[in-house]
Amino acid sequence: MATYKLSASGKPSGGKSFTKPVNFFCVASGAKEVSIVGDFNEWNPASNPMQQTPDGGWVGQVALSHGHYCYWFLVDGVPTLDPRAQGVSRNERNERVSLMSVS
């Protein structure tokens, strides 16, 4: 069994880094473009664009390691909270962001 220490951010530090795919779903049927942005990709919309499904939803997947993450969906350039998030927090600019934990 592998062991690892968590840093102050809750992410593994040292040793092996384990990631697992995390699926995201956003309902934005009229949107032209949706991305997943968060502290895991330095809030860069080009890092994780989502794909539109035939029913108008948007899906995406991000490989994340154990820890807590702040994120939101960028829907046509507008930050949007995830109603399916595990919680809501604030980022360094005191903006409301979605919160999730990966175990």
C-alpha positions, 0 to 999 in steps of 0.5 A: 500500500502506497503512503503519501503526505498531504501538503497544506493545500490537501494535495499529495506532497512528495512520493508518487502522485495519484490522479483519477478522472473526475467527470463534470456536467454543466447545463447550458443549452444556449451556450456557445462555449463552456470550460472548466476552470479552477485552481487545478489549471490556474483558472485557464479556460483553454486547459479544459474545454467541455464538449456539448452533448446532443441534449444541450448539456456540456461534459468534461473530464479532468484528472485530479489528485487527492485534495480539495479544489475550487472551480467554476464553469466559464459559460460564454465567458461568464463564471458560473457556479456548479449546482452539483458541487459539494460546496461553495467557497471563496477564491483569493479575490473573494469571489464565490467558487464551487468546491469539491473534494477528491479522495 
